[in-house]
Amino acid sequence: MNDRVKHGFYIGHRLGRISEYFISEQIRGSDPDTLRRARTVTHFSLALITAGIFYSIVYVGMGLIESAIQVTLASSIALINIRVLRRTSNLKLAATVLALVLFWILTELALHQGGETSPSLYWYALMPVLATLLSGRRAGLIWTVVTILAHCVFVLGRDFGIQYEQVLPESSQRFWRFLVLVG
């Protein structure tokens, strides 16, 4: 096994240990599906926190301080959420809060990045998948309807004359669309 593969396993092992820290003993002792869902909540929360740090730095670099603050706030709520999961073992609450935080930040960014043409709305496609993984098919269906309705509100808002703020400079809009598409 070469050093790059060993290094990759080491990083994956470390990230797994960080994630496991946020899972309480009560959840670890429960059924495998509950443990899988708890791990998924912590993994997505840690991904949201990591992406939030990255995007906050990029927004600050672009001079978009309000967007940086909003993303930092969403990341902070995600961190608090998994700390609460560890203390309370309330997986349903943690999954719901994670989905709400993700929806809130995507919608908030869209309001300031062009409305229905915002790059952040591409991430709405993640909402039903995340909800299904965390809370089951019913939650996935609910979030499918919510994201479709939210997108319709953006489109209808534009049709009724609402002018959405566009804080992204024209020169960087293409970059943001690319960044969203690659992950």
Protein Blocks (a to p, Z undefined) as FASTA:
>chain_A
ZZklmmmmmmmmmmmmmmmmmpcfklmmmcfklmmmmmmmmmmmmmmmmmmmmmmmmmmm
nopaklmmmmmmmmmmmmmmmmmmmmnopaklmmmmmmmmmmmmmmmmmmmnopjmpfkl
mmmmmmmmmmmmmnojklmmmmmmmmmmmmmmmmmmmmnopacddfbcfklmmmmmmmmm
nZZ
